[in-house]
């Protein structure tokens, strides 16, 4: 649930927007008012990361292999000011595709990449989910683990293709996918966006394969999810990703109309702002502890 929502209400199948919930008391609203997520608070960013992670797990079902890959810079190749460079990772993907084509593998890889800065070192690095590829020369990194209990490996081939520092890779899981997609938790927005100008660096970013988004094959073959109104992963309910909803609206509009009405009827009602503020504080503490446990 968004911790900084706006409010509005439905009238004649149209949504009337009112404004922010901040500074208002619960008594001011009738039972017809519903909450509108802000899209920027920690809760909204976590929800968006979970949606992307779910899509990535569904994309993996369309391939027989895949890796969770991390690219880092050594001191000799660190960009000026320690900034992320989107072109560096795009060029790496091009070199990887040429390498695959050269060795006669007809597999067409797909990917998602998030560029971010280290929590303490602020050094730029990239997390990638690469679908349809597994290196032929994996080398186990003994004693190193990350993203739960999955072992990490390196690869001379991938190290050479990257050419700017160290690489490591492991399995694609929901946890590693969500870890990759949580780049948005660090991104400074609004009044804090001057942070990047002051440092002379570009913001965290995410790029991915297009021409049918990640998870497209799953979405078109599982339209019954709109009857339930949710999906599950590891035994937990997750809302249907917005991208899947757009596919449904375009290709099976009758299903989407029913789903939209079901969602409207179950929309959360207004909560006291103080309760949302307390929830936001608790969530920040929990996420901080969770990220630390993954990075240890």
Secondary structure, 3 states (H helix, E strand, C coil): CCCCCEEEEEECCEEEEEEECCCCCHHHCCCCCEEECCCCCHHHHHHHHHHHHHHHHHHHCCCCCEEEEEEECCHHHCCHHHCCCHHHHHHHHHHHHHHHHHCCCCCCCEEEEEEEECCCCCCEEEEEEEECCCCCCEEEEEEEECCCCCEEEEEHHHHHHHCCCCEEEECCCHHHHHHHHHHHHCCCCHHHCHHHHHHCCCCCEEEECCCCCCCHHHHHHCCCHHHHCCEEECCEEECCCHHHHHHHHHHCHHHHHHHHHHHHHCCCECCCHHHHHHHHHHHHHHHHHHHHHHHC
